[in-house]
Amino acid sequence: MAGRPLIGVSTYLETARWGVWELEAALLPAGYPRLVRSAGGLAAMLPPDEPAHAAETVARLDGLVIAGGPDVDPSRYGAVRDPRCGPEARARDTWELALIDAALASGTPLLGICRGMQLLNVALGGTLVQHIDDHIETVGVFGHHSVKPVPGSLYATLVPEETSVPTYHHQAVDRLGTALAPSAHASDGTIEAVELPGPNWVLGVQWHPEMGEDPRVMSGLVRAAS
């Protein structure tokens, strides 16, 4: 009998404190593995590695999640840095772009969350708006706003109705990457989800499902990975 699908989730390196220790650690908010488990998958944390190892890593997974986090380096999409853009995370950009490329090449089901959606867009040649107002209510606190699915999209098959989602972002998709299609919008027209039409399961969402109670997006990934 087949077991639960193994879902890899990208992580990041930060200095962390616990007990008497203050050391570099591979970090991932606990909401991600909880959401994977609630959707029926097994979560595996993927710390940054050499990009040459991405294909081998993805080959051992049934599905891949690129997690939220810092802003994508604007040089990745040929833009001059806006003063409101966050600090660079070059090693993470390089590793996660390699993971995305490997997943797309192998047909591994792929879900990008917030930064992960933005990085998916950049991986396919798209660009980003480096700062938008009104999508962060309070610094360090997740807010909520409504997103409306595009009829007929992959996202709409998972969540057919307009819903309020947990959100925390100040960047967004500008020019869509090659072959990507929008699959949800905010009330102000901001693209809130993208997908790659075709035989492979590829979806990006701008919000943070791991901070909410709705497992349907992650459940879609887990089913595709089963």
N, C-alpha and C positions, 0 to 999 in steps of 0.2 A: 504494500500500500504506500502510495506517495505521501511524503510528509508535507508539512507546511512550507511554502516557498520561502527562499532565503532572499531577503530584501536588504541590499547594502545602502547605507545612509552616509553621505560625506560628513566629515567632521573638520574641526579646525584646531590649530595649536595655539594655546594661550597659557600664560602663567596663572596657576591656580593655587589656592591655599586649602589644606585640609589637615586637621590635627596639628602636628609640629612641622609639617612640610609646606614649602612654597617652591613648586617645581613647574616646568613646562608639562602641559597635559593635553591630550586629545579630548576635546570637549564637544558635547552634543546635548542640547536641552532635552530633558527626559521625556517631553511630550512626543518627540519623534518615535522612539522605540515603543512607547505606550500605544501610539496610534497604529503602528505596524502590527503590534500584537492584537489590538482590538479588531483589526481588519482581517486577522487570520494568518498573518505572516510571522516569520522569524527575522528579527532585526540584527544586522551586523554593522558595526561602526567601521568606517573606512577613513583612517587618518591620512593626511597628505603623504604622497609617495612620489617616486620618480614617474614622470609621464610615460616612460617606456614600459612601465608595469601596468598601465591602465587596462590594456586589452586582456591580459592574463587575469587581472582582478575581476573584471566584468564577466569573463567567461565562467567564473565560479559562482556567479549570482543568478537568481531567477528574475530579479527586478532591481532597479536602481532609483534612489532618491537623491537629488542634489538639494541640500538643505539651504535655508536662509542664512544671511550673514552680511558681511560688509559689502560696500559698493564695488562693482566691477571697475577695474582700471580703465579709464576712458581711452587710453592708447590702444586697447584691444579692439576698439571700433573706430579708430582714426579720429578721435575728438580731442580738442583742447580741454584740459581739466577746468571745470567750473569751481570757483572757490568754495561752493557749498557741497562739493563731492567729498565723500569720506576718505580716510587714509587708504593707501594701497594695501592689497593683500596678494602680491604677485605670485607667491608660491601656491596659494590656494587657487587662484585663477588658472594657473598652468595645469595643476592636477585635475581640477574639476572639468576644465575644457577637454582634457584628454579622456576623462571618464565619459563625458557626453559623446565625444567622437566614437569611442569604442562601443557604447551602447547603440548609437545610431547605426554603426557598421554591422553589428551583430544582430540587430533586431531585438535587443533586450528591452523589455518594457521600462519606460523612463518617466519619472515624475519630477519636475522642477518646482520648488517652493520658494516664492519671493525672489531672492537673489538667484535661485536655481532657474526660475523662469526667465529672468533677465539674461543669465549666462547662456541658456539655450538659444535665446534670440541672437545673442552676439556670436555664438558658435556657428550659426547659420547665416552670418553676414549682416545681421540687423544692427540697429543703433539704439541708444537709450536717451531718454530725457534725464538729465543729471539731477534735476530738482523740480519737484512739484509741491505746491502748497496744499494743505487741508487733508492730507492722507495720514498724518500723524497728529493725534489729538493732544497727547501729553508725552513728553520725552520719557522713554523707558516704560511706557504703559501701552499695552495693546488696546486699540480702539475697535470699532465696528462700523462697517457700512455695507450697503446692499450691492450685490452684483446680480446682473441679469444674464442668463445664458443665451447664446446665439442658437436659434432653432436649428435642429439637424446636426449640431456639433457633437463631438464625443462627450464634451462636458455636459451637454444637455441630456444625453442618455443617462448620465449618472445623477445629475441634479436638475430636473426639468423646470423647477420653479425658481423665481427670484428669491434669494436668501440673504440674510445678514451674516457676514463673515468676520473673523478676527483679523485685524490688519495692522501692519506697522511698516510703512515704506515711504520713501521720499523720491524714489526713482521709478521710471516706468518705460515701457516699450515706446520707441519713437518710430523708426522705420522697421517693419517686420522683416525677419530673416527669410531667406529663400524657402518657398513652399509652405511656410508657417501661415496659419489662418487664425484669426481671433475667434475665441469661443465663449467669452463673457466680457461684459463691460460694466463699469461703475456708472452712476447716474450722470457724472460729468463727462462721460465718453471715454475715460481712461480704459485702455485694454487691461482687463483683469485676468484673462486666461488665454492661452494660445495652445494650438495643437498642430500636429503634423499629419495631414490626411494621408491615408495609405494603409498598407497592411499591418504596420507596426503600431504599437500603443505608445504614443508620445504626447504628454500633456504637461503644461506649465500653468501654475496658478500664482497670482500675485500675493494672495493672502496666506495666512498661517493656519491650515487645518489642524495642525498639532496642538493649537491653543484653544480649540473649540470642542464641541461634542458631536459633530457630524462626521462619521467615518466614511462617507460614500466615495469621496475622491480616492482615498487610500485603498478602500475596498476594491475599486475598479482596477488599480494597479495590481493588487494581490491576485485578483481573478485572472488578469492577463498573464501574470507570472506563474500561474498554477499549471 
